[in-house]
Amino acid sequence: MKYKHLKKRIKKNEGFSKKPYKDQLGNLTIGYGHLIKKKETYFFKKSISKKKLDNLFESDFNKAAYDYKNNFLKYKLKKLEEELLIEMIFQLGIKNVLGFKKMITNIINKKNYLAALEMMNSLWYKQTPGRVENLIKNYLKQ
């Protein structure tokens, strides 16, 4: 199964809840970090099964992988770079990731340490420092 290790890491980083909760930014979330949209009121009305939340994770993950392919596949990045960007897209959304222009340029130009510095010099790092530090460590293994 493609991305098995990455999916496991994202699930660990996101944590799991069968009930809606507020994330660090106060956004209502459920399952493995699924941002509850306004039209998804059914998450508040009844108990949601683990299986349904697992399927929701798969759907969210597939969207992140799709967004990666649409925006970054042309650069033929290494596996660790691809996984970093997919996890960022999963956590932040593609629009926010595309705002990391200097980081993306450094990744494409194989300037790994400059890319890592850009990650650390971000609001994302201030909000989730442990997660970003772990992603940087993994990314710099290459």
ABEGO torsion letter per residue (X at the ends): XBGAAAAAAAAAAAEBBABBBBBAAGBBBBEBGBBBBAAAAAAAABBBBAAAAAAAAAAAAAAAAAAAAAAAAAAGBBAAAAAAAAAAAAAAEAAAAAABAAAAAAAAAGBAAAAAAAAABBAAAAABAAAAAAAAAAAAAX
